[in-house]
Structure formats: C-alpha cells, structure tokens
Amino acid sequence: MPEREQLIEIAAAVTSVLLMLGAMLFIGTAYGGTNGTLNPDGAQLLVGVIVGFILLMTAVGIGLAYVLNDPEDGLENEDDEVDADPQNTI
C-alpha cells in the first residue's frame, strides 16, 4: 500500500493530466476541421494549453514540496551545514 504522501502526489499528477487532456479534447473538437486538422486558432490554443500544463505542473510540484515537507525527515538538519574556515584554505 502506498504511503499517504505518494497517494497525494499521484492524485495531483493524475488530476493535472486529466485537466490537460480535457482541454486538448475540447480544442480538438471545437477547432478541428473536417479532415482532422486544426485551424490556426486551435493550434495556438493547443500550444497555450501545453505551456499552461508545464506551468501548472511546476506550481503543483512546488506546492507539494511545501505541503509534504516533513521537518522530522532530516532534510533540514542544521548540523549538516559545514562552516567554511578561511584560515585553513590553500
């Protein structure tokens, strides 16, 4: 059984992909020609949906990083930071 965090990540990714596919399907049906090609307006909207998907996935990734970051997992341990000692450098 996957952990809670993994289930949240899967749900966010699947929701984002379904949103993109829905937008692409809408553009294809609304702006598609009779021979299966997009007109120029539909092509521009399709490019916009792809760029929007990239930005959406970036925002989802950053949001999940903040929401799912657990301080007890040791990723933010201040003891691991090494102070530079300028006297012992070559």
Buried (B, 14 or more C-beta within 10 A) or exposed (E): EEEEEEEBBEEBBEEBEEBBEEBBEEBBEEBEEEEEEBEEEBEEBBEEBEEBBEEBBEEBEEEBEEEEEEEEEEEEEEEEEEEEEEEEEE
